[in-house]
């Protein structure tokens, strides 16, 4: 029996100049959520011309000054041989030469951010560059031509391989066909290849002219990146609540999907926000909670530590000793599906340990493992899953794709000195601005009053006064930030 075609919708909510949210939902259920605040602009994917500040012989790594607050970290295995200088003798059996023998302080190098800086650690860098396009990833320094492993149809794989072989690439440049390349015509594929070729030519030209440290390529913003990377043939509608973003996305979609005229739609209602209109607010808010509910009534509990994330399964009502094993299997299968979804939503990376309800039948354990692996196939991140141990524990490792929504919107609580978390002031201010932005567009109102706590009111008036003034001038209405008082009975 053929698989039912997925019907997905993409929602792009924009607070101009401040924040972008992207939600991908299937049949009304949120499967993926991404958020980007302008003041916390991503650097992952950016390409910089930097120089070697110093080399750590013990770590076999160089610290690169590329213009950021902290120097980036470049390991020897991420250094392309074209940067090697002088004569060197490589030890027998060694994969790489000693870094201090082939690189020197002050040497300029073109690097790309692989991992964002976190805490006191600088960004993780590579000199093997890659440029993502709609259909291909254009690799510089690795000349392999290949097709994504997620494309399983052999006929389509063969077609794409033939298309790759027909393109004339320069030495040291490779191409990898992405899942979005499936079904694309030869003309569309060639257009994407030529665009990436021109882009690399421009980057290389700019890098030769500029003095380090300097940025030479900036990755697209979240809205454009979402359309480029996540818009597949499964997506039947794209909703956008900002006219300028809507116009930009519409132009891109006309090129990528010329036959889909009504794919992109503008949400211009004033009474409800985009996520409220499609009943997605509650699901998005659940991402920030410690617990996640399951259809049967059970709950998943997520606890993040420095080393790993632990997931505990609290079952719903399981009646009777005789039914325990049957219900344990049913609950664990349901949990496996929901955990795979929550890992995507929360962008949980690193090691994850899952404590399943005890199952004595090995056949039941294999069934749960099978479901987990099948569900993780839909994940854009790389994953590796172990078998369930005799203690009922499953270990898995997941690649972190970026800064999670939780990481960028929370901060250590000043009251509990970091033992708990709360939404940071920037996030709270953005939610207040969204409400003000919605209310000020309503007709028949001369002024907008927004009640909030004193700390948030001060933050709004000190850091967001400019955007509040712009809103007043644009709509010709006054905005009043009022203090919200709590009275004891």
Secondary structure, DSSP 8 states (H G I E B T S, - for coil): -------EEEEEEEETTTEEEEEEEETTEEEEEEEEEGGG---TT-EEEEEEEEEETTTTEEEEESSSSS-EEEEGGGS-GGG--S-----TT-SS--HHHH--TT-EEEEEEEE--BTTB--EEESSEEEE-SSEEEEES---EEE-TT---HHHHHHHHHHHHHS---TTEEEEE-GGGTT--HHHHHHHHHHHHHHHHHHHHHHHHS-SSEEEE----HHHHHHHHH--TTEEEEEES-HHHHHHHHHHHHHH-TT-TTSEEE---SSS-HHHHTT-HHHHHHTTSSEEE-TTS-EEEEEE-SSEEEEEEE------STTHHHHHHHHHHHHHHHHHHHHHHHT--EEEEEE------HHHHHHHHHHHHHHHTT-SS-EEE----TTSEEEEEE---S--HHHHHEEE-TTTTTSSEEE-HHHHHHHHHHHHHHHHTSTT-SEEEEEE-HHHHHHHHHHSHHHHHHHHHHHT-EEEEEE------
